[in-house]
Amino acid sequence: MQRVLPKAAENMSLAAQSLGFGSPSYTSPMRSISTAAMKQDLKIPAGFQPVAVLRNGTVSKDVDATASASARNKFGEVVN
């Protein structure tokens, strides 16, 4: 399962993006959606455990993901 999940999530995300949707994925932490109340709200059957979340939706045409990305830190600032 550990090897299949990243590939499955990546394939679903790529498929959504190819259809023009934004599709960020979240794989950790899943504790917040593992509570009984959240499982009930999300209709997760008993015996199943959430391991990843994919959010799919439309992306505003006004958003430039490249220009709005935060600047990277300089190499010397993150590597000793």
Phi, psi and omega per residue, in radians:
M1 nan -0.684 -3.090
Q2 -1.038 -0.572 3.139
R3 -1.478 -0.489 -3.089
V4 -1.354 -0.689 -3.055
L5 -1.004 -0.891 -3.130
P6 -1.053 -0.657 3.139
K7 -1.188 -0.728 3.141
A8 -1.144 -0.778 3.133
A9 -1.119 -0.719 3.119
E10 -1.114 -0.755 3.139
N11 -1.113 -0.725 3.111
M12 -1.144 -0.705 3.126
S13 -1.138 -0.770 3.111
L14 -1.109 -0.693 3.117
A15 -1.105 -0.757 3.124
A16 -1.107 -0.753 -3.141
Q17 -1.131 -0.626 3.129
S18 -1.174 -0.361 3.099
L19 -1.625 0.064 3.087
G20 1.622 0.204 3.125
F21 -1.700 2.698 2.948
G22 -1.482 2.543 -3.061
S23 -2.623 1.271 3.048
P24 -1.291 2.612 3.123
S25 -2.091 2.616 3.130
Y26 -2.287 2.203 -3.125
T27 -2.073 -0.160 -3.118
S28 -2.782 2.507 -0.126
P29 -1.478 2.589 -3.137
M30 -1.780 0.053 -3.118
R31 -1.006 -0.633 -3.081
S32 -1.158 -0.457 3.104
I33 -1.855 0.164 3.110
S34 -1.653 0.004 3.123
T35 -1.260 2.710 -3.129
A36 -1.011 -0.714 -3.120
A37 -1.134 -0.775 -3.140
M38 -1.179 -0.691 3.108
K39 -1.062 -0.679 3.125
Q40 -1.181 -0.792 3.132
D41 -1.063 -0.663 -3.116
L42 -1.553 0.005 3.122
K43 1.026 0.733 3.076
I44 -1.478 2.104 -3.081
P45 -1.091 2.659 3.084
A46 -1.006 2.460 3.139
G47 1.584 -0.151 3.120
F48 -1.812 2.534 -3.129
Q49 -2.145 2.192 3.101
P50 -1.173 2.404 3.139
V51 -2.181 -0.252 3.122
A52 -2.790 2.721 3.086
V53 -2.258 2.258 3.012
L54 -1.974 2.193 3.079
R55 -1.812 2.100 3.126
N56 -2.007 2.413 3.105
G57 -3.032 3.092 -3.138
T58 -1.382 2.637 3.128
V59 -1.961 2.284 3.127
S60 -1.055 2.400 3.102
K61 -1.153 -0.304 3.134
D62 -1.384 -0.186 -3.078
V63 -1.562 2.218 3.036
D64 -1.929 1.722 -3.035
A65 -1.050 -0.587 -3.129
T66 -1.248 -0.830 -3.101
A67 -1.243 -0.522 -3.086
S68 -1.559 -0.065 3.102
A69 -1.173 2.529 3.128
S70 -1.234 2.617 3.136
A71 -1.194 2.535 3.099
R72 -1.354 2.594 3.041
N73 -1.252 2.658 3.078
K74 -1.173 2.632 -3.082
F75 -0.901 -0.789 -3.112
G76 -1.153 -0.353 -3.138
E77 -1.391 -0.374 -3.089
V78 -1.995 -0.265 -3.118
V79 -2.089 2.223 3.102
N80 -1.609 nan nan
